[in-house]
């Protein structure tokens, strides 16, 4: 995946953090979903959830899953309407072992079809202990 520009956080060794990302995206085709992932430094513990809007309101409107390893991702299989802004969310906690960078990454589900991260996307980082 490609790093989401401007949404990285520097992490300090031995600190526990909670993070949230709100990713506004658009796909060039309804048959192309968004893939979202994270890269992160070595961790004593890690838990991360991704939810991606990809269908009409109601049952099955969110494609969701965990990210369990650095570079791992969750990939939606469609987008409701082409060239329309939708919201995806990443939420997690990391008990950091080494100094490093927390970075959201993205990709298009289908090679040759475009998914773009739009203005208005942002992240929040909270120190827990």
C-alpha positions in Angstrom: 0.0 0.0 0.0 0.8 3.7 -0.3 1.2 5.9 2.8 -1.7 8.3 3.4 0.1 11.7 3.1 0.1 13.8 6.3 -1.4 11.2 8.6 1.6 9.6 10.2 2.4 9.8 13.9 5.7 9.4 15.7 5.6 6.9 18.5 7.9 6.6 21.5 9.2 3.3 22.9 7.4 2.1 26.0 4.3 4.2 25.6 0.7 2.9 25.0 -1.4 4.8 22.5 -5.0 4.8 21.2 -5.4 6.0 17.6 -8.3 6.9 15.3 -8.3 7.7 11.6 -11.2 9.0 9.6 -10.4 8.4 5.9 -12.5 10.1 3.2 -12.1 8.3 -0.1 -13.6 8.0 -3.6 -13.3 5.2 -6.1 -13.4 5.6 -9.9 -15.7 2.5 -10.3 -18.4 0.8 -8.2 -16.6 -2.5 -8.8 -13.5 -1.2 -7.1 -13.1 -1.2 -3.3 -10.7 0.5 -1.0 -8.0 -1.4 0.8 -6.8 0.2 4.1 -3.9 -1.0 6.3 -1.4 0.2 8.9 2.4 0.0 9.3 3.8 0.3 12.8 6.9 -0.4 14.9 7.4 -3.4 17.1 4.7 -3.7 19.7 4.1 -5.5 23.0 0.5 -5.6 22.0 -1.6 -4.3 19.1 -5.3 -4.3 18.3 -6.8 -2.6 15.3 -10.2 -2.4 13.6 -11.1 -1.1 10.1 -14.6 -0.3 8.8 -15.1 0.8 5.2 -18.4 2.0 3.7 -19.1 0.1 0.6 -22.9 -0.6 0.2 -26.2 1.1 0.7 -27.5 1.9 4.2 -28.6 -1.1 6.2 -27.3 -4.7 6.7 -23.9 -5.2 5.1 -23.1 -1.5 4.5 -19.7 -1.7 6.2 -16.9 -4.0 5.2 -14.9 -4.6 8.4 -12.1 -6.5 9.9 -8.9 -6.5 12.0 -5.4 -5.6 11.1 -3.2 -8.1 12.9 0.3 -7.5 11.4 2.2 -4.5 10.2 1.5 -4.0 6.5 -1.8 -5.9 6.9 -5.0 -4.6 5.4 -8.7 -4.9 5.1 -10.1 -4.5 1.6 -13.7 -3.7 0.6 -14.9 -5.5 -2.5 -17.0 -2.6 -4.0 -18.0 1.0 -3.7 -21.6 2.2 -3.6 -21.2 4.9 -6.3 -18.2 6.0 -8.4 -16.5 9.3 -7.8 -18.5 9.9 -4.5 -17.0 10.6 -1.1 -17.3 7.9 1.5 -15.9 7.4 5.0 -13.7 4.7 6.3 -12.5 4.4 9.9 -9.4 2.8 11.6 -9.4 2.5 15.4 -6.8 0.8 17.5 -4.4 0.6 20.4 -0.7 -0.1 20.4 1.7 -0.9 23.3 4.8 0.3 21.6 8.1 -1.5 22.1 10.4 0.7 19.9 10.4 4.2 18.6 8.9 4.4 15.2 6.1 5.7 13.0 2.4 4.8 12.9 1.2 5.1 9.2 -2.1 4.4 7.5 -1.7 2.9 4.0 -4.2 2.4 1.2 -4.6 0.7 -2.1 -7.1 0.0 -4.8 -8.7 -3.4 -4.7 -8.2 -3.7 -8.4 -5.0 -2.9 -10.3 -5.6 -0.2 -12.9 -8.6 1.2 -11.1 -8.2 4.3 -9.0 -9.1 4.9 -5.4 -8.2 8.3 -4.0 -7.9 9.6 -0.4 -9.6 13.0 -0.2 -9.2 16.2 1.7 -10.8 16.1 5.1 -9.2 12.8 6.2 -7.6 13.1 9.6 -6.1 11.1 12.5 -6.0 11.5 16.3 -3.4 10.0 18.6 -4.0 9.7 22.4 -1.3 8.7 25.0 -2.8 6.1 27.4 0.3 5.4 29.5 
